[in-house]
Amino acid sequence: MTTEEFIANVQQELSVACALPFTVPIPEIERIIKYSADWFYKKYEDAVEERYYIIPTTLFQTDQYKRDRTVTLPDCVFSVFQLKKLKEDFGRSMSFDGTADFGIERLFLSDSVSMGQGTENLMYYTLNLYWLDVASHIINHTISYNYNRNTHRLFFGGQTPDRDCVALTYSKIPVEHLMMDEIFYRYVVARCKVQLSRILGTFNFNLPGNIQINYDLIRSEGTDEITKIEEEIKGEEGMDFFLTSGGS
C-alpha cells in the first residue's frame, strides 16, 4: 500500500466517505503516520523482524572506530540483542576461542565421551554436549557492546574483535508494510480524530443549516480507541514463565 492510498483511506474514515465537510490536512496526517510508526516499532512486535548484519573487520580500521570505537549500522536497525564473533564454535575437534592454555582445554574435554550404542551412552553424549555449551560460554570472550537507536551507532567495549562479527538485530519493517496492518490503521485514524477535534474546537462555527459540531464526541472516540489499541498491544506481548512439576 502506498502512502497516498493509506492517507486517502484515513480521510474517508474521518469524513465518513465525504458525508462530513472536514478532515485533517495531509501534511498533518503524514506527521501522525511518522510518529505513530515510531511508537509501533517500540511497542508492537510485528513491526520489527529479526535480521543478521555482518560487521567486517575492515570497519575496525576506520577513523570513526579509532575515534570513538563505534560502527554505524543501517537506519532500519532498531535494536541489537546479540553480538558474536564468526567461527566461534567449540567442540571436541575445536579449540577454545581466546585462550592458549591447553591445560584448560584438557580439563574441559577430559570427561567427554563419544557417541556409542545404547540408551546410556546416548544420555552421556547429550549431557556432555550440554557441558560443552556451558564451557563455551565460560571460556569464549563475550563482546561488550551498546547500541543507540537514535544515532544508529554500535559501541564496542573491551578488546577489539580480531575477526568478522555478526549482530543479531530487530529491524524495522518498511512503513508501507506497516500500513497494511489493521491495528496500525485504526491507531492512525484515532490520532487523527484527536487532532481533528483540536482543529474544530479552536474556532466556534456552525455548519450550513446552523448545525453545531460535536467535537467532544470526536475527541472521545479518538482517545478511547487509542487506549483500547494500546491495551490490545500490551496484551499480545509475550511473557516469561517457568514450568514446574508438582511432586507427590
C-alpha positions as a LaTeX table, in Angstrom:
\begin{tabular}{lrrr}
\hline
Residue & $x$ (\AA) & $y$ (\AA) & $z$ (\AA) \\
\hline
Met1 & 0.00 & 0.00 & 0.00 \\
Thr2 & 1.33 & 3.43 & $-0.91$ \\
Thr3 & 1.27 & 6.38 & 1.45 \\
Glu4 & $-1.21$ & 8.18 & $-0.80$ \\
Glu5 & $-3.64$ & 5.25 & $-0.70$ \\
Phe6 & $-3.31$ & 4.97 & 3.06 \\
Ile7 & $-3.97$ & 8.70 & 3.57 \\
Ala8 & $-6.99$ & 8.52 & 1.26 \\
Asn9 & $-8.43$ & 5.70 & 3.39 \\
Val10 & $-7.84$ & 7.71 & 6.56 \\
Gln11 & $-9.55$ & 10.77 & 5.09 \\
Gln12 & $-12.54$ & 8.68 & 4.04 \\
Glu13 & $-12.80$ & 7.35 & 7.59 \\
Leu14 & $-12.62$ & 10.84 & 9.10 \\
Ser15 & $-15.17$ & 12.34 & 6.69 \\
Val16 & $-17.39$ & 9.21 & 6.76 \\
Ala17 & $-17.00$ & 8.75 & 2.99 \\
Cys18 & $-17.26$ & 12.52 & 2.41 \\
Ala19 & $-20.50$ & 12.82 & 4.42 \\
Leu20 & $-18.79$ & 15.40 & 6.63 \\
Pro21 & $-17.21$ & 18.51 & 5.08 \\
Phe22 & $-13.97$ & 18.45 & 7.08 \\
Thr23 & $-10.87$ & 16.33 & 7.58 \\
Val24 & $-7.27$ & 16.64 & 8.76 \\
Pro25 & $-4.76$ & 18.27 & 6.37 \\
Ile26 & $-2.50$ & 15.82 & 4.52 \\
Pro27 & 0.80 & 17.19 & 6.00 \\
Glu28 & $-0.59$ & 16.60 & 9.49 \\
Ile29 & $-1.66$ & 13.04 & 8.59 \\
Glu30 & 1.86 & 12.37 & 7.27 \\
Arg31 & 3.32 & 13.63 & 10.56 \\
Ile32 & 0.95 & 11.41 & 12.54 \\
Ile33 & 1.92 & 8.40 & 10.42 \\
Lys34 & 5.62 & 9.02 & 11.08 \\
Tyr35 & 5.33 & 9.29 & 14.85 \\
Ser36 & 2.77 & 6.50 & 15.09 \\
Ala37 & 5.20 & 4.23 & 13.23 \\
Asp38 & 7.95 & 5.16 & 15.72 \\
Trp39 & 5.65 & 4.19 & 18.59 \\
Phe40 & 4.75 & 0.88 & 16.92 \\
Tyr41 & 8.42 & $-0.01$ & 16.41 \\
Lys42 & 8.88 & 0.30 & 20.17 \\
Lys43 & 5.70 & $-1.42$ & 21.31 \\
Tyr44 & 4.37 & $-3.73$ & 18.55 \\
Glu45 & 6.24 & $-6.99$ & 17.98 \\
Asp46 & 5.05 & $-7.38$ & 14.38 \\
Ala47 & 6.55 & $-4.01$ & 13.47 \\
Val48 & 10.10 & $-5.42$ & 13.68 \\
Glu49 & 11.76 & $-8.60$ & 12.45 \\
Glu50 & 14.96 & $-10.47$ & 13.30 \\
Arg51 & 17.83 & $-9.88$ & 10.91 \\
Tyr52 & 21.57 & $-10.64$ & 10.84 \\
Tyr53 & 24.15 & $-7.98$ & 9.98 \\
Ile54 & 27.75 & $-8.86$ & 9.26 \\
Ile55 & 30.33 & $-6.43$ & 10.65 \\
Pro56 & 33.64 & $-6.99$ & 8.79 \\
Thr57 & 36.97 & $-6.30$ & 10.47 \\
Thr58 & 37.63 & $-3.55$ & 7.92 \\
Leu59 & 35.18 & $-1.34$ & 9.85 \\
Phe60 & 37.50 & $-1.55$ & 12.85 \\
Gln61 & 40.15 & 0.31 & 10.83 \\
Thr62 & 38.01 & 3.36 & 10.03 \\
Asp63 & 38.57 & 6.79 & 11.51 \\
Gln64 & 35.19 & 6.61 & 13.22 \\
Tyr65 & 36.06 & 3.41 & 15.08 \\
Lys66 & 39.52 & 4.67 & 16.03 \\
Arg67 & 37.97 & 7.88 & 17.35 \\
Asp68 & 35.08 & 6.54 & 19.45 \\
Arg69 & 35.03 & 2.73 & 18.96 \\
Thr70 & 31.68 & 2.77 & 17.17 \\
Val71 & 30.30 & 1.31 & 13.95 \\
Thr72 & 27.25 & 2.85 & 12.29 \\
Leu73 & 24.50 & 0.35 & 11.44 \\
Pro74 & 21.73 & 0.90 & 8.85 \\
Asp75 & 18.89 & 3.22 & 9.88 \\
Cys76 & 16.41 & 0.34 & 9.81 \\
Val77 & 18.14 & $-1.41$ & 12.76 \\
Phe78 & 16.00 & $-0.73$ & 15.82 \\
Ser79 & 17.94 & $-2.72$ & 18.42 \\
Val80 & 20.82 & $-5.18$ & 18.78 \\
Phe81 & 20.16 & $-8.07$ & 21.15 \\
Gln82 & 23.24 & $-10.22$ & 20.50 \\
Leu83 & 26.75 & $-9.76$ & 19.08 \\
Lys84 & 29.10 & $-12.63$ & 18.30 \\
Lys85 & 32.37 & $-13.26$ & 16.51 \\
Leu86 & 32.14 & $-15.51$ & 13.48 \\
Lys87 & 33.55 & $-19.06$ & 13.74 \\
Glu88 & 33.17 & $-19.00$ & 17.49 \\
Asp89 & 32.26 & $-22.70$ & 17.64 \\
Phe90 & 33.56 & $-25.04$ & 20.29 \\
Gly91 & 33.56 & $-28.83$ & 20.43 \\
Arg92 & 35.69 & $-31.95$ & 20.65 \\
Ser93 & 37.61 & $-31.18$ & 17.48 \\
Met94 & 37.72 & $-27.39$ & 18.01 \\
Ser95 & 39.82 & $-25.43$ & 20.46 \\
Phe96 & 38.58 & $-22.73$ & 22.75 \\
Asp97 & 38.49 & $-19.25$ & 21.30 \\
Gly98 & 40.54 & $-16.66$ & 23.12 \\
Thr99 & 42.86 & $-18.89$ & 25.19 \\
Ala100 & 46.15 & $-20.66$ & 24.53 \\
Asp101 & 46.09 & $-22.70$ & 27.72 \\
Phe102 & 45.80 & $-26.29$ & 26.50 \\
Gly103 & 45.67 & $-27.48$ & 30.09 \\
Ile104 & 42.31 & $-25.78$ & 30.47 \\
Glu105 & 41.12 & $-27.39$ & 27.28 \\
Arg106 & 42.12 & $-30.82$ & 28.54 \\
Leu107 & 40.30 & $-30.09$ & 31.78 \\
Phe108 & 37.06 & $-29.33$ & 29.99 \\
Leu109 & 37.38 & $-32.14$ & 27.44 \\
Ser110 & 38.76 & $-34.91$ & 29.64 \\
Asp111 & 35.36 & $-36.34$ & 30.55 \\
Ser112 & 33.92 & $-36.04$ & 27.07 \\
Val113 & 32.71 & $-39.35$ & 25.63 \\
Ser114 & 31.99 & $-40.41$ & 22.09 \\
Met115 & 28.58 & $-41.41$ & 20.88 \\
Gly116 & 28.13 & $-45.14$ & 21.33 \\
Gln117 & 25.23 & $-47.51$ & 21.21 \\
Gly118 & 22.54 & $-47.88$ & 23.78 \\
Thr119 & 20.43 & $-45.53$ & 25.85 \\
Glu120 & 23.10 & $-44.94$ & 28.50 \\
Asn121 & 25.72 & $-43.71$ & 26.01 \\
Leu122 & 23.11 & $-41.51$ & 24.34 \\
Met123 & 22.36 & $-39.91$ & 27.72 \\
Tyr124 & 26.08 & $-39.33$ & 28.40 \\
Tyr125 & 26.51 & $-37.85$ & 24.95 \\
Thr126 & 23.62 & $-35.43$ & 25.46 \\
Leu127 & 24.90 & $-34.36$ & 28.88 \\
Asn128 & 28.38 & $-33.76$ & 27.50 \\
Leu129 & 27.05 & $-31.63$ & 24.66 \\
Tyr130 & 25.29 & $-29.52$ & 27.29 \\
Trp131 & 28.53 & $-29.32$ & 29.27 \\
Leu132 & 30.48 & $-28.24$ & 26.18 \\
Asp133 & 27.94 & $-25.49$ & 25.55 \\
Val134 & 28.32 & $-24.22$ & 29.12 \\
Ala135 & 32.11 & $-24.38$ & 28.84 \\
Ser136 & 31.99 & $-22.37$ & 25.62 \\
His137 & 30.09 & $-19.58$ & 27.36 \\
Ile138 & 32.62 & $-19.57$ & 30.20 \\
Ile139 & 35.81 & $-19.61$ & 28.10 \\
Asn140 & 34.91 & $-17.65$ & 24.97 \\
His141 & 35.29 & $-13.93$ & 25.42 \\
Thr142 & 31.96 & $-12.10$ & 25.38 \\
Ile143 & 31.89 & $-8.92$ & 23.31 \\
Ser144 & 30.84 & $-5.91$ & 25.35 \\
Tyr145 & 28.64 & $-3.61$ & 23.29 \\
Asn146 & 25.99 & $-0.94$ & 23.41 \\
Tyr147 & 23.65 & 0.25 & 20.65 \\
Asn148 & 21.88 & 3.60 & 20.46 \\
Arg149 & 18.85 & 3.58 & 18.18 \\
Asn150 & 18.93 & 7.36 & 17.73 \\
Thr151 & 22.50 & 7.62 & 16.44 \\
His152 & 22.46 & 4.06 & 14.97 \\
Arg153 & 25.94 & 3.57 & 16.39 \\
Leu154 & 27.13 & 0.26 & 17.84 \\
Phe155 & 29.78 & 0.75 & 20.53 \\
Phe156 & 32.40 & $-1.95$ & 21.15 \\
Gly157 & 33.76 & $-2.14$ & 24.67 \\
Gly158 & 36.86 & $-4.04$ & 25.72 \\
Gln159 & 39.18 & $-5.66$ & 23.21 \\
Thr160 & 38.64 & $-5.02$ & 19.51 \\
Pro161 & 37.42 & $-8.24$ & 17.83 \\
Asp162 & 40.06 & $-9.98$ & 15.71 \\
Arg163 & 37.57 & $-11.37$ & 13.20 \\
Asp164 & 34.30 & $-10.53$ & 11.48 \\
Cys165 & 31.31 & $-10.22$ & 13.77 \\
Val166 & 27.60 & $-10.81$ & 13.32 \\
Ala167 & 24.95 & $-8.70$ & 15.02 \\
Leu168 & 21.54 & $-10.20$ & 15.75 \\
Thr169 & 19.10 & $-7.33$ & 15.44 \\
Tyr170 & 15.49 & $-6.30$ & 15.39 \\
Ser171 & 14.98 & $-4.30$ & 12.19 \\
Lys172 & 12.04 & $-2.05$ & 11.34 \\
Ile173 & 9.72 & $-3.28$ & 8.63 \\
Pro174 & 9.06 & $-0.74$ & 5.84 \\
Val175 & 6.26 & 1.64 & 6.77 \\
Glu176 & 4.43 & 0.58 & 3.59 \\
His177 & 4.02 & $-2.88$ & 5.10 \\
Leu178 & 3.08 & $-1.45$ & 8.49 \\
Met179 & 0.27 & 0.47 & 6.80 \\
Met180 & $-1.29$ & $-2.84$ & 5.76 \\
Asp181 & $-1.77$ & $-3.82$ & 9.41 \\
Glu182 & $-5.32$ & $-3.20$ & 10.54 \\
Ile183 & $-4.34$ & $-2.17$ & 14.05 \\
Phe184 & $-1.91$ & 0.47 & 12.73 \\
Tyr185 & $-4.68$ & 1.89 & 10.52 \\
Arg186 & $-7.02$ & 2.11 & 13.50 \\
Tyr187 & $-4.31$ & 3.83 & 15.58 \\
Val188 & $-3.58$ & 6.48 & 12.94 \\
Val189 & $-7.29$ & 7.16 & 12.49 \\
Ala190 & $-7.70$ & 7.56 & 16.25 \\
Arg191 & $-4.79$ & 10.01 & 16.41 \\
Cys192 & $-6.26$ & 11.95 & 13.50 \\
Lys193 & $-9.61$ & 12.18 & 15.28 \\
Val194 & $-7.93$ & 13.74 & 18.30 \\
Gln195 & $-6.22$ & 16.29 & 16.06 \\
Leu196 & $-9.46$ & 16.95 & 14.17 \\
Ser197 & $-11.23$ & 17.73 & 17.44 \\
Arg198 & $-8.48$ & 20.25 & 18.24 \\
Ile199 & $-8.95$ & 21.91 & 14.86 \\
Leu200 & $-12.72$ & 22.10 & 15.17 \\
Gly201 & $-12.61$ & 23.14 & 18.83 \\
Thr202 & $-10.28$ & 26.06 & 18.16 \\
Phe203 & $-12.94$ & 28.02 & 16.25 \\
Asn204 & $-16.62$ & 28.42 & 17.07 \\
Phe205 & $-18.63$ & 27.99 & 13.88 \\
Asn206 & $-21.68$ & 26.11 & 12.68 \\
Leu207 & $-22.25$ & 24.10 & 9.53 \\
Pro208 & $-24.84$ & 25.21 & 6.94 \\
Gly209 & $-28.31$ & 24.92 & 8.41 \\
Asn210 & $-26.95$ & 26.15 & 11.76 \\
Ile211 & $-25.80$ & 22.63 & 12.63 \\
Gln212 & $-23.34$ & 22.54 & 15.51 \\
Ile213 & $-20.22$ & 20.34 & 15.53 \\
Asn214 & $-19.83$ & 17.96 & 18.45 \\
Tyr215 & $-16.03$ & 17.92 & 18.54 \\
Asp216 & $-16.05$ & 16.49 & 22.08 \\
Leu217 & $-17.57$ & 13.30 & 20.65 \\
Ile218 & $-14.83$ & 13.10 & 18.02 \\
Arg219 & $-12.13$ & 13.56 & 20.67 \\
Ser220 & $-13.73$ & 10.96 & 22.91 \\
Glu221 & $-13.87$ & 8.42 & 20.09 \\
Gly222 & $-10.20$ & 9.02 & 19.30 \\
Thr223 & $-8.87$ & 8.84 & 22.87 \\
Asp224 & $-10.96$ & 5.75 & 23.71 \\
Glu225 & $-9.71$ & 3.97 & 20.59 \\
Ile226 & $-6.08$ & 4.85 & 21.39 \\
Thr227 & $-6.45$ & 3.45 & 24.91 \\
Lys228 & $-8.09$ & 0.30 & 23.57 \\
Ile229 & $-5.35$ & $-0.28$ & 20.98 \\
Glu230 & $-2.54$ & 0.29 & 23.48 \\
Glu231 & $-4.11$ & $-2.23$ & 25.87 \\
Glu232 & $-4.61$ & $-4.67$ & 23.00 \\
Ile233 & $-0.93$ & $-4.44$ & 22.00 \\
Lys234 & 0.19 & $-4.77$ & 25.60 \\
Gly235 & $-1.95$ & $-7.88$ & 25.99 \\
Glu236 & $-0.33$ & $-9.51$ & 22.97 \\
Glu237 & 3.21 & $-9.21$ & 24.36 \\
Gly238 & 4.95 & $-12.46$ & 25.18 \\
Met239 & 5.75 & $-13.35$ & 28.76 \\
Asp240 & 8.44 & $-15.27$ & 30.57 \\
Phe241 & 7.36 & $-18.23$ & 32.69 \\
Phe242 & 8.68 & $-21.28$ & 34.49 \\
Leu243 & 7.44 & $-24.82$ & 34.01 \\
Thr244 & 7.23 & $-26.69$ & 37.29 \\
Ser245 & 6.11 & $-30.18$ & 38.17 \\
Gly246 & 4.25 & $-30.97$ & 41.32 \\
Gly247 & 5.85 & $-33.83$ & 43.21 \\
Ser248 & 3.70 & $-36.22$ & 45.13 \\
\hline
\end{tabular}
